[in-house]
């Protein structure tokens, strides 16, 4: 690099901006750790609530998680539309659809998470199950962090998309290590 080349000044974020991002991330991390500690230290009950019409609780979990991942995909498409990343103009209702698909995704994921926490706890008897347990705990921490970040003003434009993408990636990992595995071993069973 030549000495005569001008260098751009280094922009340092101010302490308020760093705190606006760091505090929600730390709270989300605490949620993840607390869920993991609870799941590991409580005695698994081996049972959960079942929904009429399904063969067993595992089928209920697999289908509810599938609905959650489909709703999360709707979240991705609606977010792309909101941010102007699709080749079509976003309809006026897309923001509302984005909010409600997110709410519904969380709503259908809660019985799955409760079943995992109470019936099984934190398991690690093979790599798939360990990864599923870790992702399950991390998912709700990432979700809490994203929700808290949404309440902050003046964040850099990349923060919310990264947080949403992280939640989607984790939810996808959970689905791959549970529902997909279930369907591969049991077929599309109800």
C-alpha positions in Angstrom: 0.0 0.0 0.0 1.4 3.3 -0.9 1.9 6.1 1.6 0.1 8.7 -0.6 -3.1 6.7 -0.8 -5.9 8.3 1.3 -7.5 6.1 3.8 -11.1 6.4 4.8 -11.7 7.3 8.5 -12.6 4.4 10.6 -16.3 4.6 11.8 -16.7 3.4 15.3 -20.2 2.7 16.6 -21.2 4.8 19.6 -21.9 3.1 22.9 -25.6 3.6 22.7 -25.8 1.7 19.4 -23.6 -1.1 20.7 -25.8 -1.4 23.8 -29.0 -1.3 21.7 -27.7 -4.5 20.0 -25.7 -6.1 22.8 -28.4 -6.1 25.5 -31.0 -8.0 23.5 -28.4 -10.5 22.4 -27.3 -11.0 26.0 -30.9 -11.5 27.1 -31.5 -13.9 24.2 -28.3 -15.8 25.2 -29.6 -16.0 28.8 -32.9 -17.4 27.6 -31.1 -20.1 25.6 -28.9 -21.0 28.5 -31.8 -21.1 31.0 -33.8 -23.4 28.7 -30.8 -25.7 28.3 -30.2 -25.8 32.0 -33.8 -26.5 32.7 -34.1 -29.1 30.0 -30.9 -30.9 31.3 -31.6 -30.8 35.0 -35.3 -31.6 35.2 -36.5 -35.2 35.2 -38.1 -36.0 31.7 -41.7 -37.0 32.1 -41.9 -39.1 29.0 -45.4 -37.9 28.2 -47.0 -34.8 26.8 -50.3 -33.5 25.5 -51.6 -35.2 22.4 -54.0 -33.8 19.8 -56.9 -35.9 18.7 -56.6 -37.3 15.2 -52.8 -37.9 15.4 -51.3 -41.4 16.0 -48.8 -40.2 18.7 -47.1 -37.1 20.1 -44.2 -37.4 17.8 -46.5 -37.1 14.8 -48.1 -34.0 16.3 -44.7 -32.5 16.8 -43.6 -33.3 13.3 -46.6 -31.7 11.7 -46.7 -28.7 14.0 -43.0 -28.1 13.3 -43.7 -28.4 9.6 -46.5 -25.8 9.8 -44.0 -23.6 11.7 -41.3 -23.9 9.1 -43.8 -23.2 6.3 -45.0 -20.1 8.1 -41.3 -19.1 8.6 -40.8 -19.4 4.8 -43.8 -17.1 4.4 -41.9 -14.8 6.8 -38.9 -14.9 4.5 -40.8 -14.1 1.4 -42.8 -11.3 3.0 -39.5 -9.9 4.5 -37.9 -9.9 1.0 -41.0 -8.1 -0.3 -40.9 -5.5 2.6 -37.2 -4.8 1.9 -37.8 -4.5 -1.8 -35.7 -7.6 -2.8 -38.4 -9.2 -5.0 -39.0 -8.2 -8.6 -42.6 -7.2 -7.8 -44.0 -4.3 -5.8 -45.0 -5.3 -2.3 -48.7 -5.3 -1.7 -50.0 -3.0 1.0 -51.0 -5.9 3.3 -47.6 -7.6 3.3 -46.5 -6.0 6.6 -49.6 -7.3 8.3 -49.1 -10.8 6.7 -45.4 -10.8 7.9 -46.4 -10.0 11.5 -49.2 -12.6 11.6 -47.2 -15.4 10.0 -44.6 -14.8 12.6 -47.1 -14.9 15.4 -48.7 -18.1 14.1 -45.2 -19.7 13.6 -44.4 -19.0 17.3 -47.9 -20.2 18.4 -47.6 -23.6 16.7 -44.0 -24.0 17.8 -44.8 -23.6 21.5 -46.5 -27.0 22.0 -43.6 -28.7 20.2 -41.1 -26.9 22.5 -43.1 -27.7 25.6 -43.3 -31.4 24.6 -39.5 -31.5 24.0 -38.8 -29.8 27.3 -41.1 -31.8 29.5 -41.2 -35.2 27.8 -37.5 -35.5 26.9 -35.4 -32.7 28.4 -32.0 -32.1 26.9 -30.9 -35.3 25.2 -27.5 -36.1 23.7 -27.4 -39.8 22.9 -26.5 -39.3 19.3 -25.3 -36.4 17.1 -28.7 -35.6 15.6 -30.4 -35.5 19.0 -27.7 -33.4 20.5 -27.8 -30.9 17.6 -31.6 -30.8 17.9 -31.4 -30.1 21.7 -28.9 -27.3 21.2 -30.8 -25.8 18.3 -34.1 -26.0 20.3 -32.6 -24.0 23.2 -30.9 -21.5 20.9 -34.1 -21.0 18.8 -36.1 -19.3 21.6 -33.1 -17.2 22.7 -32.6 -16.0 19.1 -36.3 -15.3 18.9 -36.3 -13.3 22.1 -33.3 -11.3 20.9 -35.0 -10.6 17.6 -38.2 -9.4 19.3 -36.2 -7.1 21.6 -34.2 -5.8 18.7 -37.5 -4.9 17.0 -38.2 -2.4 19.8 -34.9 -0.6 19.4 -34.8 2.6 17.3 -31.9 3.6 15.1 -30.3 0.2 14.5 -28.2 -0.3 11.5 -30.3 -1.7 8.6 -28.7 -5.1 8.6 -29.5 -6.0 12.2 -33.2 -7.1 11.9 -32.7 -9.1 8.7 -29.7 -10.9 10.2 -31.7 -11.6 13.4 -34.6 -12.9 11.4 -32.3 -15.0 9.2 -30.7 -16.5 12.2 -34.1 -17.5 13.6 -35.1 -19.0 10.3 -31.8 -20.9 10.0 -32.1 -22.3 13.5 -35.8 -23.3 13.0 -34.7 -25.0 9.7 -32.1 -26.9 11.6 -34.6 -28.0 14.2 -37.0 -29.1 11.5 -34.3 -31.1 9.7 -33.2 -32.9 12.9 -36.7 -33.7 13.9 -39.6 -33.6 11.5 -37.7 -34.6 8.4 -36.1 -37.4 10.4 -39.5 -38.5 11.6 -41.1 -38.5 8.1 -38.1 -40.4 6.7 -38.5 -43.1 9.3 -42.3 -43.2 9.6 -43.7 -41.8 6.3 -46.1 -38.9 6.2 -48.0 -40.3 9.2 -50.6 -38.4 11.1 
